[in-house]
């Protein structure tokens, strides 16, 4: 009986604490609908960005291909985050092959990068050597392109050929960095 009474007391105290926190939060909450912030620099989009693939760099079983986002407009724009990368074959439509790239930046905080006209930011697409896996767990296939998505940016970049696994993730992506080296 004593145990049950203690649980009830804790539960009642917890409810009271939640009520106090909710009341305090309600008095200090700003409403996005009524709060306006004007951003002097707009986010980059398909209209302002061209995507290309830079020179590959190798490292212990993984080849890194910089995916380069270049501002080709006449005004600055903002870019941030981790691009979603999907290996595949170019064409109309793009043919995705295998799993999309896994994010190597989990838990890291991205920064907003302001790209003036002509400036670039990049993301490294890591491509693990498919020979590192058994054929039965990988099922390697040759591809010639990558679909790239980041915010409102969506494009396909042709390059390669390179080999990926059909059955398991064999490509990686990470946070954008300033410049063209990923």
C-alpha positions in Angstrom: 0.0 0.0 0.0 2.8 2.4 0.9 4.4 1.8 -2.5 1.2 2.6 -4.3 0.8 5.9 -2.3 4.3 6.9 -3.2 3.7 6.3 -6.9 0.5 8.3 -6.8 2.3 11.2 -5.0 5.1 11.2 -7.6 2.6 11.1 -10.4 0.6 14.0 -8.9 3.8 16.0 -8.4 5.0 15.3 -12.0 1.6 16.5 -13.3 1.9 19.7 -11.3 5.4 20.3 -12.5 4.3 19.7 -16.2 1.5 22.2 -15.6 3.8 24.9 -14.3 6.3 24.3 -17.1 3.5 24.5 -19.7 2.1 27.7 -18.2 5.6 29.3 -18.2 6.3 28.2 -21.8 3.0 29.5 -23.0 3.8 33.0 -21.7 7.2 33.0 -23.4 6.3 31.4 -26.7 6.5 33.4 -29.9 4.1 32.5 -32.7 5.7 31.9 -36.1 2.6 33.2 -37.9 3.0 36.6 -36.2 6.8 36.8 -36.1 8.3 37.9 -39.4 12.0 37.7 -40.2 13.3 39.0 -43.4 16.3 37.2 -44.8 18.5 39.5 -46.9 20.0 36.5 -48.6 17.7 33.9 -50.1 18.2 30.1 -50.1 19.9 28.7 -53.1 17.7 26.8 -55.6 17.8 25.0 -58.9 17.6 28.5 -60.6 20.8 29.7 -58.8 22.9 26.5 -58.5 24.8 24.3 -60.9 26.0 20.9 -59.7 29.2 19.2 -60.9 31.5 16.5 -59.8 35.1 17.3 -58.9 38.3 15.3 -59.1 38.2 12.0 -57.1 40.5 11.3 -54.2 41.2 7.8 -52.9 41.6 6.6 -49.3 41.9 3.0 -47.9 39.0 1.4 -49.8 36.9 4.4 -50.4 37.1 6.9 -53.3 35.7 10.4 -52.5 34.0 12.4 -55.3 33.3 16.1 -54.4 29.8 17.1 -55.4 30.1 20.8 -56.1 27.3 23.4 -55.8 28.3 26.6 -57.7 26.3 29.8 -57.6 25.8 30.8 -61.2 23.4 33.6 -60.6 24.1 37.3 -60.2 23.3 37.5 -56.4 24.4 35.7 -53.3 22.4 32.7 -51.9 22.5 30.5 -48.8 23.2 26.8 -48.8 23.4 24.4 -45.8 23.0 20.8 -44.7 23.7 17.4 -46.0 22.9 16.5 -49.6 20.8 13.4 -50.3 22.7 11.3 -52.9 21.3 8.4 -54.9 23.6 6.5 -57.2 22.2 5.5 -60.6 22.3 5.8 -64.3 21.6 9.0 -66.2 18.8 9.3 -68.6 15.2 10.5 -68.7 14.1 9.4 -66.2 17.1 8.9 -63.9 17.4 5.2 -62.9 18.3 4.8 -59.2 20.4 1.8 -58.3 21.1 0.5 -54.8 20.5 2.3 -51.5 21.0 6.1 -51.2 24.1 7.3 -49.6 24.3 7.0 -45.8 25.0 10.2 -43.8 28.5 10.3 -42.2 27.6 13.6 -40.4 24.9 12.3 -38.0 24.9 14.4 -34.9 27.0 17.2 -36.4 25.6 20.8 -36.9 25.6 22.2 -40.4 26.5 25.9 -41.0 24.8 28.3 -43.4 27.2 29.1 -46.3 26.7 32.3 -48.2 27.7 31.7 -51.9 28.5 34.9 -53.8 28.1 34.7 -57.6 30.7 32.2 -58.8 31.5 30.7 -55.4 31.1 27.0 -54.5 30.4 24.7 -51.6 30.8 20.9 -51.8 29.9 17.6 -50.3 32.0 14.5 -50.5 30.3 11.4 -51.9 32.3 8.4 -50.6 32.1 5.3 -52.8 33.3 2.2 -51.0 35.2 -0.3 -53.1 32.6 -3.0 -53.8 35.4 -5.6 -53.6 35.4 -5.0 -49.8 32.1 -6.9 -49.6 31.1 -10.4 -50.6 29.3 -10.7 -53.9 26.3 -12.2 -52.2 25.9 -9.3 -49.7 26.7 -6.6 -52.3 25.7 -7.5 -55.8 28.0 -4.9 -57.4 26.8 -2.9 -60.4 28.3 -0.2 -62.5 26.6 3.2 -62.5 27.2 6.5 -64.3 25.5 9.3 -62.4 24.2 10.5 -59.0 20.9 12.2 -58.2 21.5 15.1 -55.8 18.8 16.7 -53.5 19.4 19.5 -51.0 16.5 21.7 -49.9 14.8 22.9 -53.1 17.9 21.9 -55.2 17.4 18.7 -57.3 19.7 17.7 -60.1 21.5 14.8 -61.6 25.3 14.8 -62.3 26.8 12.3 -64.8 30.2 10.9 -64.1 32.0 7.6 -63.8 31.6 4.9 -64.4 31.8 3.7 -60.8 30.7 0.6 -58.9 28.1 0.4 -56.1 26.3 -2.3 -54.2 22.7 -3.1 -55.0 22.0 -4.8 -51.7 23.7 -2.6 -49.1 24.7 1.1 -48.8 28.1 1.5 -50.4 28.1 5.3 -50.7 28.2 8.1 -48.1 27.5 11.8 -47.8 28.4 14.4 -45.3 27.9 18.1 -44.4 28.6 20.8 -47.0 31.9 22.6 -46.7 33.1 25.8 -48.3 35.0 25.4 -51.6 35.3 22.5 -54.0 37.2 19.9 -52.1 34.2 18.4 -50.1 
